[in-house]
Amino acid sequence: MKIAVPESKIARSRVEQVSVGEIRIGAVHVDQLLLSNVHVQTSTGLAQMRNVRLSLTLAFALQWRVGVKISMPDGIRDVDFSDSGTLDLGTLTLGIGFGNLTLPGLANLAFDIPSLPVNNLAAVIGPIKNLNLGAVLAEQIRAQNLVTPNNGFTIGGLGFGGLNVSGLGIPNATVGNATVARVTGGALPIPALKIPNISLPQASIPTVRTQNVDTTANPIVSQLPGVDIGLLAATLKVTTTAKFHLDELRLSNIKASAAIGEIALTNVVLPYEVLGVTLSQIGIETLEIPQVEVN
């Protein structure tokens, strides 16, 4: 004999404890991640430069010109003896040591980004283990085509051909616990997901160190006042190159904060697998069964 329940309705069910052993999430794919109204605020405290050295290299060159021009009578081409060139006078290097320099707090830096899109985002999320959801309240639960038990049952000393009960209502029921070993699904599609008004708390970095900082300025060419006595003209040219070196740059008390107006995700594909689900102390307040058939 079997009991067939075509349809049953549970108005409200309360689960005192929901525990999930492990949730495995597959490779997540997002067509587009859009960040709107991003505001970033940063500031630094003390800046220290250790063993600062400045090196100046002066390269000297003499540009000269010698010219003799003799005018000839008409019909005869003038005689022009002239020559020019550059004479290398060598280089001079000057080294200046400043030792350790300490700068006060640097100016705050703030910038705004109206929109920052990221397309075709893929990520792999690790499993979530030992998830405890606490008490859960479920409403408007409907079950259809329930048949129990699968192998039928018999009652000794009582016989009847069939039993049909309509409009059966059970005020409440309780279940001690229920376990589900594994729940699998294909992929959970999320067409659009928006998270508004995200404020990231201020983060502090105690100290940042950078060692062996070198920088070289572009060469600057300057000319000193020249000498021109007719037959001879000369100009002194100086090419200056500056090199800056410090052993260590140390920034302390760095603070940064950010605010995002909205995060929008489009076409999220989320494969999932749930392992080890435990439901404890299930209470069913109202159970309505329109029809029960016993054959």
C-alpha positions as a Markdown table, in Angstrom:
| # | Residue | x | y | z |
|---|---|---|---|---|
| 1 | Met | 0.0 | 0.0 | 0.0 |
| 2 | Lys | 1.2 | 3.5 | -0.8 |
| 3 | Ile | 0.2 | 7.0 | 0.2 |
| 4 | Ala | 0.0 | 9.5 | -2.7 |
| 5 | Val | -0.2 | 13.2 | -2.0 |
| 6 | Pro | -0.8 | 15.1 | -5.2 |
| 7 | Glu | -0.1 | 18.5 | -3.6 |
| 8 | Ser | 0.8 | 19.8 | -0.2 |
| 9 | Lys | 1.3 | 23.4 | 1.1 |
| 10 | Ile | 3.4 | 24.4 | 4.0 |
| 11 | Ala | 2.5 | 27.9 | 5.1 |
| 12 | Arg | 5.5 | 28.5 | 7.3 |
| 13 | Ser | 8.5 | 26.4 | 8.3 |
| 14 | Arg | 11.2 | 27.4 | 10.8 |
| 15 | Val | 14.7 | 25.8 | 10.9 |
| 16 | Glu | 16.6 | 26.6 | 14.1 |
| 17 | Gln | 20.0 | 25.8 | 12.6 |
| 18 | Val | 21.4 | 25.5 | 9.1 |
| 19 | Ser | 25.0 | 24.3 | 8.7 |
| 20 | Val | 26.8 | 23.8 | 5.3 |
| 21 | Gly | 30.0 | 21.8 | 5.3 |
| 22 | Glu | 31.4 | 23.2 | 2.1 |
| 23 | Ile | 30.3 | 25.3 | -0.9 |
| 24 | Arg | 32.3 | 24.9 | -4.0 |
| 25 | Ile | 32.1 | 27.7 | -6.6 |
| 26 | Gly | 33.4 | 27.1 | -10.1 |
| 27 | Ala | 35.1 | 29.6 | -12.4 |
| 28 | Val | 33.1 | 32.8 | -12.3 |
| 29 | His | 32.7 | 34.8 | -15.5 |
| 30 | Val | 31.4 | 38.4 | -15.7 |
| 31 | Asp | 30.8 | 40.2 | -19.0 |
| 32 | Gln | 31.4 | 43.6 | -17.5 |
| 33 | Leu | 32.2 | 45.1 | -14.2 |
| 34 | Leu | 31.4 | 48.8 | -13.9 |
| 35 | Leu | 32.6 | 51.0 | -11.1 |
| 36 | Ser | 30.9 | 54.4 | -10.9 |
| 37 | Asn | 31.8 | 57.6 | -9.0 |
| 38 | Val | 35.1 | 56.3 | -7.5 |
| 39 | His | 36.7 | 58.7 | -5.1 |
| 40 | Val | 40.2 | 58.0 | -3.7 |
| 41 | Gln | 41.9 | 60.0 | -0.9 |
| 42 | Thr | 45.5 | 59.5 | 0.1 |
| 43 | Ser | 48.0 | 61.3 | 2.4 |
| 44 | Thr | 51.5 | 60.7 | 3.7 |
| 45 | Gly | 53.1 | 61.7 | 7.0 |
| 46 | Leu | 56.9 | 62.0 | 7.2 |
| 47 | Ala | 59.3 | 61.5 | 4.3 |
| 48 | Gln | 62.9 | 60.7 | 5.0 |
| 49 | Met | 65.7 | 60.7 | 2.4 |
| 50 | Arg | 68.9 | 59.0 | 3.6 |
| 51 | Asn | 72.4 | 59.8 | 2.2 |
| 52 | Val | 71.3 | 62.2 | -0.5 |
| 53 | Arg | 74.0 | 63.1 | -3.1 |
| 54 | Leu | 73.9 | 65.5 | -6.1 |
| 55 | Ser | 76.4 | 65.2 | -8.9 |
| 56 | Leu | 76.8 | 67.9 | -11.5 |
| 57 | Thr | 78.8 | 67.2 | -14.7 |
| 58 | Leu | 80.0 | 70.2 | -16.8 |
| 59 | Ala | 81.2 | 69.5 | -20.3 |
| 60 | Phe | 83.1 | 72.5 | -21.9 |
| 61 | Ala | 83.5 | 73.1 | -25.6 |
| 62 | Leu | 84.8 | 76.1 | -27.6 |
| 63 | Gln | 83.2 | 77.0 | -30.8 |
| 64 | Trp | 85.6 | 79.0 | -33.0 |
| 65 | Arg | 85.6 | 80.7 | -36.4 |
| 66 | Val | 88.6 | 82.2 | -38.3 |
| 67 | Gly | 87.9 | 84.2 | -41.5 |
| 68 | Val | 89.9 | 86.4 | -43.9 |
| 69 | Lys | 88.2 | 88.0 | -46.8 |
| 70 | Ile | 90.0 | 90.0 | -49.5 |
| 71 | Ser | 88.0 | 92.1 | -51.9 |
| 72 | Met | 89.2 | 92.0 | -55.5 |
| 73 | Pro | 88.6 | 94.4 | -58.5 |
| 74 | Asp | 85.5 | 94.0 | -60.6 |
| 75 | Gly | 85.5 | 90.9 | -62.7 |
| 76 | Ile | 87.7 | 89.0 | -60.2 |
| 77 | Arg | 86.2 | 86.8 | -57.6 |
| 78 | Asp | 86.8 | 87.8 | -53.9 |
| 79 | Val | 89.3 | 85.7 | -51.9 |
| 80 | Asp | 87.7 | 84.1 | -48.8 |
| 81 | Phe | 89.8 | 82.2 | -46.3 |
| 82 | Ser | 87.6 | 81.0 | -43.4 |
| 83 | Asp | 87.3 | 77.9 | -41.2 |
| 84 | Ser | 85.3 | 76.9 | -38.1 |
| 85 | Gly | 85.1 | 74.0 | -35.6 |
| 86 | Thr | 84.5 | 72.9 | -32.0 |
| 87 | Leu | 87.3 | 72.3 | -29.5 |
| 88 | Asp | 86.6 | 69.9 | -26.6 |
| 89 | Leu | 87.9 | 71.4 | -23.4 |
| 90 | Gly | 87.1 | 68.4 | -21.1 |
| 91 | Thr | 84.6 | 67.9 | -18.3 |
| 92 | Leu | 84.3 | 68.9 | -14.7 |
| 93 | Thr | 82.3 | 66.9 | -12.1 |
| 94 | Leu | 81.1 | 68.4 | -8.9 |
| 95 | Gly | 79.7 | 66.2 | -6.1 |
| 96 | Ile | 77.5 | 67.7 | -3.3 |
| 97 | Gly | 76.4 | 65.6 | -0.3 |
| 98 | Phe | 73.3 | 66.6 | 1.6 |
| 99 | Gly | 73.3 | 63.7 | 4.2 |
| 100 | Asn | 69.9 | 62.8 | 5.5 |
| 101 | Leu | 66.9 | 65.0 | 4.7 |
| 102 | Thr | 63.6 | 65.0 | 6.4 |
| 103 | Leu | 60.5 | 66.4 | 4.8 |
| 104 | Pro | 57.3 | 67.3 | 6.7 |
| 105 | Gly | 53.9 | 65.8 | 5.8 |
| 106 | Leu | 53.3 | 65.8 | 2.1 |
| 107 | Ala | 50.2 | 67.2 | 0.5 |
| 108 | Asn | 47.0 | 65.2 | 0.4 |
| 109 | Leu | 46.2 | 63.5 | -3.0 |
| 110 | Ala | 42.6 | 63.1 | -4.1 |
| 111 | Phe | 41.1 | 62.1 | -7.4 |
| 112 | Asp | 37.7 | 61.1 | -8.8 |
| 113 | Ile | 36.9 | 58.6 | -11.5 |
| 114 | Pro | 33.4 | 59.0 | -13.0 |
| 115 | Ser | 33.3 | 55.5 | -14.6 |
| 116 | Leu | 35.7 | 52.6 | -14.7 |
| 117 | Pro | 34.6 | 49.6 | -16.8 |
| 118 | Val | 36.3 | 46.2 | -16.8 |
| 119 | Asn | 35.2 | 43.8 | -19.5 |
| 120 | Asn | 35.4 | 40.0 | -19.6 |
| 121 | Leu | 36.4 | 39.4 | -16.0 |
| 122 | Ala | 37.2 | 35.9 | -15.0 |
| 123 | Ala | 37.9 | 34.7 | -11.4 |
| 124 | Val | 38.3 | 31.5 | -9.5 |
| 125 | Ile | 36.8 | 31.5 | -6.0 |
| 126 | Gly | 38.0 | 29.0 | -3.4 |
| 127 | Pro | 35.6 | 26.8 | -1.5 |
| 128 | Ile | 33.6 | 28.2 | 1.5 |
| 129 | Lys | 33.8 | 25.7 | 4.4 |
| 130 | Asn | 31.9 | 25.4 | 7.7 |
| 131 | Leu | 29.2 | 27.9 | 6.9 |
| 132 | Asn | 26.7 | 28.5 | 9.8 |
| 133 | Leu | 23.6 | 30.3 | 8.8 |
| 134 | Gly | 21.7 | 30.2 | 12.1 |
| 135 | Ala | 17.9 | 30.2 | 12.2 |
| 136 | Val | 16.0 | 30.3 | 8.9 |
| 137 | Leu | 12.3 | 31.0 | 8.3 |
| 138 | Ala | 10.8 | 29.7 | 5.1 |
| 139 | Glu | 7.2 | 30.6 | 3.9 |
| 140 | Gln | 4.8 | 29.4 | 1.2 |
| 141 | Ile | 6.5 | 26.0 | 0.5 |
| 142 | Arg | 4.6 | 23.8 | -2.0 |
| 143 | Ala | 5.3 | 20.1 | -2.7 |
| 144 | Gln | 3.7 | 18.2 | -5.5 |
| 145 | Asn | 3.3 | 14.4 | -6.4 |
| 146 | Leu | 4.5 | 13.1 | -3.1 |
| 147 | Val | 4.4 | 9.2 | -2.9 |
| 148 | Thr | 5.4 | 7.4 | 0.3 |
| 149 | Pro | 6.8 | 4.9 | 1.0 |
| 150 | Asn | 8.4 | 3.8 | -2.2 |
| 151 | Asn | 8.0 | 0.0 | -1.4 |
| 152 | Gly | 4.5 | 0.4 | 0.1 |
| 153 | Phe | 3.4 | -0.7 | 3.5 |
| 154 | Thr | 0.8 | -3.0 | 5.2 |
| 155 | Ile | -1.3 | -2.8 | 8.4 |
| 156 | Gly | -2.0 | -6.1 | 10.1 |
| 157 | Gly | -5.6 | -6.8 | 11.2 |
| 158 | Leu | -7.0 | -3.9 | 9.1 |
| 159 | Gly | -8.2 | -4.2 | 5.5 |
| 160 | Phe | -9.8 | -1.8 | 3.1 |
| 161 | Gly | -9.9 | -1.4 | -0.6 |
| 162 | Gly | -8.9 | 2.2 | -0.8 |
| 163 | Leu | -9.0 | 5.5 | 1.1 |
| 164 | Asn | -9.5 | 9.0 | -0.2 |
| 165 | Val | -9.1 | 11.9 | 2.2 |
| 166 | Ser | -9.7 | 15.6 | 1.0 |
| 167 | Gly | -8.9 | 18.8 | 2.8 |
| 168 | Leu | -6.5 | 17.3 | 5.4 |
| 169 | Gly | -4.9 | 20.0 | 7.6 |
| 170 | Ile | -2.1 | 19.3 | 10.1 |
| 171 | Pro | -1.6 | 22.1 | 12.6 |
| 172 | Asn | 2.1 | 21.6 | 13.1 |
| 173 | Ala | 4.9 | 19.1 | 12.7 |
| 174 | Thr | 8.5 | 18.8 | 13.8 |
| 175 | Val | 11.6 | 17.1 | 12.3 |
| 176 | Gly | 14.6 | 16.5 | 14.5 |
| 177 | Asn | 17.2 | 17.0 | 11.8 |
| 178 | Ala | 17.8 | 16.4 | 8.1 |
| 179 | Thr | 21.0 | 16.1 | 6.1 |
| 180 | Val | 21.8 | 16.5 | 2.5 |
| 181 | Ala | 25.1 | 15.0 | 1.3 |
| 182 | Arg | 25.4 | 16.9 | -2.0 |
| 183 | Val | 23.6 | 19.5 | -4.0 |
| 184 | Thr | 24.8 | 20.2 | -7.5 |
| 185 | Gly | 23.6 | 22.5 | -10.2 |
| 186 | Gly | 24.8 | 23.7 | -13.6 |
| 187 | Ala | 25.4 | 27.4 | -13.5 |
| 188 | Leu | 23.5 | 30.1 | -11.7 |
| 189 | Pro | 23.0 | 33.0 | -14.2 |
| 190 | Ile | 22.7 | 36.5 | -12.8 |
| 191 | Pro | 21.7 | 39.0 | -15.6 |
| 192 | Ala | 22.5 | 42.1 | -13.6 |
| 193 | Leu | 23.7 | 42.8 | -10.1 |
| 194 | Lys | 24.2 | 46.3 | -8.6 |
| 195 | Ile | 25.8 | 47.1 | -5.3 |
| 196 | Pro | 25.3 | 50.8 | -4.4 |
| 197 | Asn | 27.2 | 53.2 | -2.1 |
| 198 | Ile | 30.3 | 51.3 | -1.1 |
| 199 | Ser | 32.6 | 53.0 | 1.4 |
| 200 | Leu | 36.0 | 51.4 | 2.0 |
| 201 | Pro | 37.4 | 52.2 | 5.5 |
| 202 | Gln | 40.6 | 54.1 | 5.8 |
| 203 | Ala | 43.7 | 51.9 | 5.5 |
| 204 | Ser | 47.0 | 52.8 | 7.1 |
| 205 | Ile | 50.5 | 51.7 | 6.0 |
| 206 | Pro | 53.1 | 52.3 | 8.8 |
| 207 | Thr | 56.3 | 52.5 | 6.6 |
| 208 | Val | 57.2 | 52.1 | 2.9 |
| 209 | Arg | 60.9 | 51.9 | 2.0 |
| 210 | Thr | 62.6 | 52.2 | -1.4 |
| 211 | Gln | 66.3 | 51.7 | -1.8 |
| 212 | Asn | 68.9 | 53.0 | -4.3 |
| 213 | Val | 66.9 | 55.7 | -6.0 |
| 214 | Asp | 68.6 | 57.3 | -9.0 |
| 215 | Thr | 67.5 | 60.0 | -11.4 |
| 216 | Thr | 69.2 | 61.9 | -14.1 |
| 217 | Ala | 68.1 | 65.3 | -15.5 |
| 218 | Asn | 68.1 | 66.1 | -19.2 |
| 219 | Pro | 71.3 | 67.9 | -20.3 |
| 220 | Ile | 71.1 | 71.7 | -20.4 |
| 221 | Val | 73.2 | 73.5 | -23.0 |
| 222 | Ser | 74.2 | 77.1 | -22.3 |
| 223 | Gln | 76.5 | 79.5 | -24.1 |
| 224 | Leu | 78.6 | 82.2 | -22.5 |
| 225 | Pro | 79.1 | 85.6 | -24.1 |
| 226 | Gly | 81.3 | 85.2 | -27.2 |
| 227 | Val | 84.3 | 87.2 | -28.5 |
| 228 | Asp | 84.4 | 88.4 | -32.1 |
| 229 | Ile | 87.4 | 90.5 | -33.3 |
| 230 | Gly | 86.7 | 90.1 | -37.0 |
| 231 | Leu | 89.4 | 87.7 | -38.0 |
| 232 | Leu | 88.7 | 85.5 | -34.9 |
| 233 | Ala | 85.4 | 84.7 | -33.2 |
| 234 | Ala | 85.0 | 82.3 | -30.2 |
| 235 | Thr | 82.1 | 81.1 | -28.0 |
| 236 | Leu | 82.3 | 78.9 | -24.9 |
| 237 | Lys | 79.5 | 76.3 | -24.7 |
| 238 | Val | 78.7 | 74.4 | -21.4 |
| 239 | Thr | 76.6 | 71.3 | -21.2 |
| 240 | Thr | 75.3 | 70.6 | -17.7 |
| 241 | Thr | 74.0 | 67.2 | -16.5 |
| 242 | Ala | 72.6 | 66.6 | -12.9 |
| 243 | Lys | 72.4 | 63.2 | -11.3 |
| 244 | Phe | 70.5 | 62.7 | -8.0 |
| 245 | His | 71.0 | 59.6 | -5.8 |
| 246 | Leu | 69.8 | 58.6 | -2.4 |
| 247 | Asp | 70.4 | 55.3 | -0.6 |
| 248 | Glu | 66.8 | 55.0 | 0.8 |
| 249 | Leu | 63.5 | 56.8 | 0.6 |
| 250 | Arg | 61.2 | 56.2 | 3.6 |
| 251 | Leu | 57.6 | 57.2 | 3.7 |
| 252 | Ser | 55.7 | 56.8 | 7.0 |
| 253 | Asn | 52.1 | 57.0 | 8.2 |
| 254 | Ile | 50.5 | 56.6 | 4.8 |
| 255 | Lys | 46.7 | 56.7 | 4.8 |
| 256 | Ala | 44.2 | 55.9 | 2.0 |
| 257 | Ser | 40.5 | 55.7 | 1.8 |
| 258 | Ala | 38.1 | 55.1 | -1.1 |
| 259 | Ala | 34.4 | 55.4 | -1.9 |
| 260 | Ile | 32.5 | 53.8 | -4.8 |
| 261 | Gly | 29.1 | 55.1 | -5.9 |
| 262 | Glu | 28.0 | 51.8 | -7.4 |
| 263 | Ile | 29.4 | 48.5 | -8.6 |
| 264 | Ala | 27.4 | 47.0 | -11.5 |
| 265 | Leu | 28.0 | 43.4 | -12.8 |
| 266 | Thr | 26.4 | 42.2 | -16.1 |
| 267 | Asn | 25.7 | 38.6 | -17.1 |
| 268 | Val | 27.4 | 36.8 | -14.2 |
| 269 | Val | 27.7 | 33.0 | -14.6 |
| 270 | Leu | 28.3 | 31.2 | -11.3 |
| 271 | Pro | 28.6 | 27.4 | -11.2 |
| 272 | Tyr | 28.1 | 25.9 | -7.8 |
| 273 | Glu | 28.2 | 22.7 | -5.7 |
| 274 | Val | 27.0 | 22.4 | -2.1 |
| 275 | Leu | 28.3 | 19.6 | 0.1 |
| 276 | Gly | 27.2 | 18.6 | 3.6 |
| 277 | Val | 24.0 | 20.5 | 4.4 |
| 278 | Thr | 22.5 | 19.9 | 7.8 |
| 279 | Leu | 19.1 | 21.2 | 9.0 |
| 280 | Ser | 18.4 | 21.0 | 12.7 |
| 281 | Gln | 15.1 | 21.3 | 14.7 |
| 282 | Ile | 12.7 | 21.8 | 11.8 |
| 283 | Gly | 9.3 | 23.1 | 12.9 |
| 284 | Ile | 6.4 | 23.1 | 10.4 |
| 285 | Glu | 3.6 | 25.4 | 11.8 |
| 286 | Thr | 0.9 | 24.7 | 9.2 |
| 287 | Leu | 0.7 | 21.8 | 6.7 |
| 288 | Glu | -2.2 | 21.7 | 4.2 |
| 289 | Ile | -2.9 | 18.7 | 2.1 |
| 290 | Pro | -5.8 | 19.0 | -0.3 |
| 291 | Gln | -6.1 | 15.3 | -1.1 |
| 292 | Val | -4.5 | 12.0 | 0.1 |
| 293 | Glu | -5.0 | 8.7 | -1.7 |
| 294 | Val | -4.2 | 5.3 | -0.1 |
| 295 | Asn | -4.3 | 2.3 | -2.6 |
